[in-house]
Amino acid sequence: MLNPISGSMKNEKSRNSFSGSIGFVLAAAGSAVGLGNIWRFPYLAAKDGGGLFLVMYLVLALTFGFTLLTTEVAIGRKTKQSPLTAYSKLKDKWGIVGVVACLVPVIIMPYYCVIGGWVVKYFIAFLTGEGPQAAEDGYFGNFISAEVEPVLTMAVFLFIVAVIIFRGVNKGIESSSKIMMPILLLLVVGIAVFSLTISHTDESGVTRTGLEGFGIYVIPSFEGLTVKGFFTVLMDAMGQLFFSLSVAMGIMIAYGSYVKDDANLVKSINQIEIFDTVVAFLAGVMVIPAVYVFMGKEGMEASGPSLMFISLPKVFAAMGKVGNLIGCLFFAMVLFAALTSAVSIMEAVVASLMDKFHMSRLKAAAIETGVALVGGIVVCLGYNKWYFELTLPNGATAQILDVMDYISNNFLMPIVAIATCVLVGWILKPQVIIDEVEKSCCKFGRKKLYIVMIKIIAPVLLVILLLKSVGILTVI
């Protein structure tokens, strides 16, 4: 086991670190605020009874999410290592958990860049006044099934991310986060406020307003709710936390390793929780009222790519001339969110290669860029030359992107989180993390909650989530 004083101090001298807590919070929040917040959170909220999902998500964020986030950041700072090597530093023979944790971002990065390329395409379309064309039936399908353009937009997105990573922790990750995150927040707030003010009368003479859509979003609906339905909402909210907080994929361990020993971890983690939850909530305010106004309740059932790249462009087109501007601002915001998340995903891999194989940042970043480029091309080909349909254990129909997403998010991430809970809760004991959190003389306010969550509640919930994801548990 790592000597927390000598090992930490030895690596601290040669390891880059965030210049302050603001840099860490913005970078970590940037990782958390990604595509999952913007296209998955609103859909789940609409599907799962609006306010009921929000309340459950908030409770889980303050308990389950807080536990995993605290654990990973503390592991990173304690070991001064990235995910690939951090677990073996904590406990001999537990390095396999680090390997799996590092494998997650390796799998996610290629398809995330492909989706980032789609965002680039739509941002350019609205920027150049082609928003109405983007709203036409078949536009999205024709684009992603093309053989060249999706590869080019993916490469552009990957290039931007790689440049930021090449520049390092301070000049790259921290500096870009300090620029992109405030802009992103301003755009989110601005579009959310606009979404609440709009109204539309359809062909049948029915007028719907943004405030009515907001009511559907925030007021809990218990109509027809069963025990099975309650557990479905619970599992959806918990699954969303993986996306929202970037836990169980090594990212927060990597970022935690760059946090200085005198930083107040409790304060920083609280700020990350607040930032992420507020943006996730505002993402719903941006999307749900607007979709409701122009497409009714049935329009709110769209999820994933169909919500962002099919439904929303139609909403912007229905707004008239101002729709092109709103669409441009929206996809600019989505692009910033995608970039900050992709940067964190890539950094988890690059930091792991640097720590494990003692590579230079330049070499490690070049290798991961190459892997992501090749993987991204494969994902793009999955919509044309290599198209196939496969039924996943959870019943979903998938092709290459969906398969990669399923393996990383539905299978590997719960396994990493369960293993982390077992290691910290039962083998090392929670006091190891508590000591790390409190070593900068800050009070760990939710200490008792943390102990109960890491030892019992979180592992049980995670096992249920894993069994449901792989199709073994079908009663909920």
Secondary structure, 3 states (H helix, E strand, C coil): CCCCCHHHHHHHHHCCCCCCHHHHHHHHHHHHCCHHHHHHHHHHHHHCCEHHHHHHHHHHHHHHHHHHHHHHHHHHHHHCCCHHHHHHHHCCCCHHHHHHHHHHHHHHHHHHHHHHHHHHHHHHHHHCCCHHHHCCCCHHHHHHCCCCHHHHHHHHHHHHHHHHHHCHHHHHHHHHHHHHHHHHHHHHHHHHHHHHHCEEECCCCCEEEHHHHHHHHHCECCCCCCHHHHHHHHHHHHHHHHHHHCCCCCHHHHHHCCCCCCCCHHHHHHHHHHHHHHHHHHHHHHHHHHHHHHHHHHHCCCCHHHHHHHHHHHHHHHCCHHHHHHHHHHHHHHHHHHHHHHHHHHHHHHHHHHHHHCCCHHHHHHHHHHHHHHHHHHHHHCCCCCCCCEECCCCCEECHHHHHHHHHHHHHHHHHHHHHHHHHHHHHCCHHHHHHHHCCCCCCCCHHHHHHHHHHHHHHHHHHHHHHHCCCCCCC
